[in-house]
């Protein structure tokens, strides 16, 4: 086999073929080491594969996975950020090479989103999740999950702001937050913008999957955020009722799903074994 590869390197197109064969062999050896838990050895094989055939997308994806493992166990924050940044570069390279390879595209985008999340880089995380949600390669379920995750992050954004202005003596957890004075107004505007974007993304998730229970629950929580930001008592009451209704609907739907899953399991267990 080695003689054949050497011979092929002497030919024009054969040179690239030989590089691809060698790179695949390195990836296979790396995969064995990776599955055995030898991350450093696996990383060396995958890195060699990217250098042998820089156009081999799979090699970049595997190399990136070993870098993710490295930074997740790194204690030193500066070193962790350095490795994570390198992993992003590797996955960006894989994404560029992937083109219409949907498995590779989704793999790269998913890992990139994870890395940005670990780095607390919310803006780039959100951009990556939006790219995943709108990418033609992404399956419907993953699109809905992406929009849902973005919506939850926007809820968190509003929750963080309204919690800062919470009256700890108030009995109502959803009481009005006084954020109308000059120093607090930017925080209120930020919270309101996050609520609006949260609704937008959760509704996108629910258009794809109308029975997305978790998205329904968080939509209810966004109504609660609106309630905190609203001074007029009549409107606050209306928002509270909307939050309660969607929470009730979500709970009922969750119970239906659980009952259907239990029934299916019983039927499968009762079915005659061939």
N, C-alpha and C positions, 0 to 999 in steps of 0.2 A: 504494500500500500504506500509506504514511504517513497519507494522508487517511482511509483506512478505520480505521486504529488510532485516530486522533484522534476520529473519529466514535464509535467503540466506547467510548472513555473517557467519553463523555457518557451512556452507559447504565449501569445498575446492575451487572449481571454482566459487561458488556463491559469495564469498568475492569480487572478482574482478568485477563481474557483478553488485554487489551492489554499489561499488565505482563508476563505470561508470554511473549508473543511477543517483546517487547523484550529480556527476560532471555535467551531462547533465542538471539537474535541476538548478544548480547554474549558468550555462552558459545561460540558458533560462531567468532566473531572471536578470542576468547581461545585456543581450541583450535588455530587456525591459527598464532598467535604461539608457543604452547607447543611445537608440533611443529617450528617453525623454530628453537627454542632461545632464544627471547626471553622468559625467565621473568618479568621485571618487567612487561613490557607485557601478557603473558597474565594475570598476577596482577591487574592493574588492571581488565581486562575482567571477570574472574570475580568480583572484589569488587563491581564495579558491578552485576553480575547479581544477587548476593545482596541488594543494597540495593533493586534494582528490583522483584524478586519474592522476598521472604524465604522463601517456601514452596517454592522451586524446589531440590529436593535435589541435582540434578546440579551446580548452580553451587557449592554448598558443598563437594562432593567435589573438584571441579577446583581451587577456591580452596585447599583443604587441601593438595593435591598440590604447588602452587607454594610453599607455606610449608615443606613438608618439604624441597624442594630448597634453599630459602633457609638453613634451619638446618644442613643437612648440610655446606654449604660455609662456614659461619660459623666463624671462628677464635676470637673472643672467647666464652668460656664463658658469661658472664652473658647476653650477647645471644643466644647459641644457645639457652639455656634459655628465654628470654623468647619467642622465635619458636616453639619447640617447644610451649610451653604454649598459645600462641595457636592453633597447629595442632590441638591436642587439643580446644580449645573449638569450633573449626570442625567437626571430625569428630563431636563429640558432638551438635552441632546437626543435622548430616546424618543421624546415627543416629536422632535423635528424629523427623525428618521422613520417614525411609525406610519405616517401618511394615512392610508386607509385601513391599516391593521387595527381594528377596533379593540381587540383585547389589549394590545400594547398601549393604545391611546388611553383607555380607561385606567389601566395599571399605572401609567405615568402620572396622570392627573390625580388619581386617588392618593398616591404616595406624596405628591407635591402638596396637596391640601393638608395631609397629615403633618408634614414637615413645617409648613407655615403655621399651623395650629400650635405645634409644639414650641415654635419660636415666638408665639403670641403676636404674630404679624397678621392682624385681623384683616387688613385691607387686601393683602395678597392672597390670604386664605379665601376671602370672599370672591375675588376675581377668578381664582382657580375653580372654586365650586360653581360659579356661574358659567364658566367655560365648559365644565363637565355637564352641567344641566342642559346646556344648549347644543352640545356637540352631537352631530348626527350619529356618531358611534354609540352614544350612551343609550342603554335600554330604558324603557319607560319607568320601571321600578327605581332604577338608580337616579333618573331625572327627578322623580318625586322626592326621593331621599335627599338629594342635593338641595332642592328648594326648601325642604323642611329644615335641614340643618342651617341654611342661611337665615330662615325665619326665626329659628330659636336663638341664633346669635344676636339678631336685632332685638328680640325680646330681652335678652340679657343686657344689651346696651341700655335700653330704657329702664329696666329694673335697677341697674346699678345707679343710675342718676336719681330715680325717685326714692331709692332707699336712703340716699345721702340726706334727703330732706324730710325723712320720716320723723313724726312726733312720737317718741317712744312711750309717751303717756297715753296716747290715743287708744281707745278700745277697738275701733274699727281699723283693721289692717289695710283697708283700701281708702283711708281718709284722704282728703284733699291735701296735696303738697303745695305749700305756699312758695312758689318759685317765680313770682311775678315782679319782684324787685330787680333792679338793674344788675346786681352782681350775680343773681341766679338765673336770669333770663336766657343766657346762652345754653345753660344746662337743660332748661325746660325745652328750648327749641331743638336741642340735640335729641332729647327723649321723644319728643313728638315726631321728629323725622324718623327715628328708629322704629317707632310704633307703626308708622305708615308703611315703611319698607318691610316690616315684619308681616303685616297683613298681606301685602303684595305677594310675598314669596310663599307664605302658607297657603294662600288661595291658589297659586300656581300648582303647588303640590296636590291640593285637593281636587283641582280640575283633572289632573292625571289619574288620581286615585280618590274618588269621592268618599271612600270608606277608610281614609287614612286617620285612624283614631288619634294617634299622637299629635297630628297636625291640628285636629279639632280641639284637643285639650289646650294646646298652646295658643290657638286663636282666642279661646276663652280667657287665657292669661293676658293677652294683649288688650282685650276689653277692660280687664282690671287695671292695666297700665293707663288706659285712657281715662278710666274712672279717677285714678289718682291725680291726673293732670287737669281734671275738669272741676271748675268751681261751682257752677250752677247745680243746685240740688236735684232738680227734675231730671236733668241730663245724666247726672251721676246715678240716679236710681235706675234710669233706662239702661245704662251701660252695665250696671250690676245684674239686672234681669237677663240681659243678653249673655253675659258671662255664665250665669247659672244655667240657662237653657242649653247652651252648647256643651257645657260640662255634663249635663244630664243626658243629652243625646249621645255624647261620646261614650259615657259609661254604659248606656243601654246597648250601643253597637258593639262595644268590647265584650259584653256578656254574651251577645248573640254569636260573635266569632268564637268565643271560648266554648260555647255549647256545641256549635257546629264542628269544631275541631275534636271535641270529646266524642261526639257521635261517630265521626269518621274513624277515630281510633278504635272504638268499640266494634265497628263493622269490620275493620281490617283484622282485628284479633279474633273475631267470630268466624271469619271466612275460612273455608276448608283449606287445609295445607296440602299442596300438590306433592 
